[in-house]
Amino acid sequence: MGNLTVTMTDVNGVTRVIDNAEPGLSLMELAKANDVAGIMGDCGGGCACATCHVYVDAAWWDRVGAPDDIEASMLDMAENVQPRSRLGCQIKLSAELDGITVTVAP
């Protein structure tokens, strides 16, 4: 079992704290494994569909960082993009991200 905690607010506005997340998992993988509404991950984590679009809480943005060029290109085609938009498949959990808070984009 992992030892990381992630707080996710799904597309229905329901906030869940997921404990025991494994380091190395992506936010998309964690969300799918925990049936978080609004995260589909259709491309399986290949940064090719934007069905794992999340908004990173401002307090965590500096640790997560901006998307790379490939992810930014995919976000350019997504709806409801905001300044702290990221694709969950591109955010890998680590000790540095223990406690991260994200909201699933509509």
C-alpha positions in Angstrom: 0.0 0.0 0.0 1.1 3.5 -0.7 1.5 6.3 1.8 0.4 9.4 -0.1 -2.9 11.3 0.2 -4.7 13.1 -2.7 -7.8 15.2 -2.4 -10.0 15.2 -5.6 -13.2 17.1 -6.3 -15.1 15.3 -9.0 -17.3 16.8 -11.7 -20.3 16.5 -9.4 -18.7 18.7 -6.8 -18.0 15.7 -4.4 -14.7 16.0 -2.7 -12.9 12.8 -1.7 -9.7 12.2 0.2 -7.9 9.2 -1.2 -5.4 7.8 1.3 -2.7 5.2 0.6 -2.0 6.3 -3.0 1.1 4.6 -4.5 4.1 6.8 -5.5 4.6 6.5 -9.3 0.9 6.3 -10.1 -0.5 9.2 -12.2 -3.5 11.2 -10.9 -5.5 9.7 -13.8 -4.7 6.1 -12.8 -5.5 6.9 -9.1 -8.8 8.5 -10.1 -9.9 5.7 -12.3 -9.0 3.1 -9.7 -11.2 5.0 -7.2 -14.1 5.7 -9.6 -13.7 9.5 -9.5 -16.5 10.9 -11.6 -15.3 12.8 -14.7 -12.0 11.1 -15.2 -12.2 8.7 -18.1 -8.6 8.4 -19.2 -9.7 7.1 -22.7 -6.1 7.1 -24.1 -4.7 5.1 -21.1 -2.3 7.9 -20.1 -0.8 8.6 -23.5 -1.4 12.4 -23.3 -3.7 12.0 -26.4 -7.3 12.7 -25.3 -7.6 15.2 -22.4 -10.3 13.1 -20.7 -8.3 13.4 -17.4 -8.3 17.2 -17.4 -7.9 18.6 -13.9 -7.3 22.0 -12.2 -4.4 21.9 -9.8 -5.1 23.9 -6.6 -3.0 27.1 -6.5 -1.1 25.9 -3.4 0.3 23.0 -5.4 0.9 24.6 -8.7 4.6 25.4 -8.1 5.3 21.8 -7.1 3.4 20.3 -10.1 4.6 22.9 -12.6 3.4 23.9 -16.1 2.6 21.3 -18.8 5.3 20.4 -21.3 4.8 21.3 -25.0 3.0 18.0 -25.8 0.6 18.3 -22.9 0.1 22.0 -23.7 -0.9 21.1 -27.3 -3.5 18.6 -26.0 -4.9 21.2 -23.6 -5.2 23.7 -26.5 -7.9 21.3 -27.9 -9.6 20.8 -24.5 -12.6 22.7 -23.2 -12.8 24.8 -20.0 -9.0 25.2 -19.8 -7.9 27.5 -17.0 -4.4 28.8 -16.0 -3.8 25.8 -13.7 -5.1 23.1 -16.1 -3.1 19.9 -16.3 -3.8 16.4 -17.6 -3.9 14.0 -14.7 -2.1 11.3 -16.8 1.0 13.6 -16.8 1.2 14.2 -13.0 3.0 11.3 -11.3 2.5 11.0 -7.6 5.6 11.4 -5.4 6.4 12.3 -1.8 6.6 16.0 -3.0 3.0 15.8 -4.0 1.7 14.2 -0.8 -1.6 16.0 0.0 -2.1 17.5 -3.4 -5.6 18.9 -4.2 -7.2 18.9 -7.6 -10.6 19.4 -9.2 -11.8 17.5 -12.2 -12.6 19.8 -15.1 -16.2 19.8 -16.4 
